[in-house]
Amino acid sequence: MTKTIDKDTLIEGFQQVFNLFFPFLYRILIFMLEEIAQMADLVRSFDLKTPMDIEKFKREISGKNGQLNTLFEQFKGISGDQKKDVGKALNELKILVAQKFEEGVAFVETQNVKQDETDYSLPGRTLHFGKRHPLNLVNEEVIGIFERIGFQVKEGPEIEDDWHNFSALNFAENHPARDMQDTFFVNSEHKILLRTHTSSVQVRTMLKEKPPIRIISPGRVYRCDSDATHSPVFHQCEGLYIDKGVSFSDMKDVLFYFVKSFFGNDTKVRFRPSYFPFTEPSAEMDIGWIVNGKFKWMEILGCGMVDPNVLKNCGIDPDEYTGYAFGMGIERLTMLRYKISDIRLVYENDLRFISQF
């Protein structure tokens, strides 16, 4: 026999079930509405002024994996009676997100247009290019001339000892160049000084290498001398060639080639006897020069055959090998090339002077 359940008992049972689940459903509703409100505040706080801000907004809020889509996924699990309130709040949030995004994109596009607002009809800005220093121009030209005929560039220290700078080069103990008035001594007790010529590089090369030797040694040198044509700091380029059977005529041929290459084929040249401790015989080379409409001879370099004592000091047999050496001042060549009357002009760093080259 089937037991019947009266209407009142059924209603009472449904009421008990509703009372049991209602607090849980109510809490879901309140939680969703609170989340929507918090997200609305977050959207309003976003400052969309750069493309990076737009990308961050899409990534965190409006994009496929953003918080807005997460709320819509949660919305699917809400019961029908509660969807009305939550759905309304979600739609308002969606509109707010879209408006914020559109405003941000419009602002960024406006800023990009403003940054690119260039009046291309205006005259362009002049670019000021730097200039090579005349000493560098001449020094590199001199090196290039000798490199074309087989000379190699060698460099050495600017702070030298007495032996490499004087003794090995046959300077007598009482030579004036060893005096404090002519040479900058860093330590007079130990005879450490600022080199007076790049000949010390030649000495170091002869000690390390065996003939044949064909080198040039450009670099900065120091002497106690200062006026319109001399400077306490200046630049030299010295040459050395040692081999079997090297003669004075070989040296003249090389120096003729240099003068013709640097000054021109029509340049007049002469050699005058001279004296240097490290060469024997020695000579000075002059070129013909026009000064105030008058022809004059101008000395440009010293040269000579390497003294046998120098070869011995460097461990080279003078009975088997001979050689020649020469040296020139880069400042002297620069002044002749560009008709500069005062050597001090090349050290004053005046842009009006340097910009002429």
Buried (B, 14 or more C-beta within 10 A) or exposed (E): EEEEEEEEEEEEEEEEEEEEEEEEBEEBBEEBBEBBEEBBEEBEEBEBEBBEBBEBBBEBBBBEEBBBEEBEEBBEEBEEEBBEEBEEBBEEBBEBBEEBBEEBBEBBEEEEEEEEEEEEEEEEEEEEEEBEBBBBBBBEBBBEBBEEEEBEBBEBEBEBBBEBBBBBBBBEEEEEBBEEEEBBBEEEEEBBBBBBBBBBBBBBBBEEBEBEBBBBBBBEBBBBEEEEBBBEBBBBBBBBBBEEEBEBEBBBEBBEBBBBBBBEEEBEBEBEEBEBBBBBEBBBBBBBBEEEEEEEBBBBBBBBBBBBBBBEBBEBEBEEBBBBBBBBBBBBBBBBBBEBEEBEBBBEEEEEBBEEB
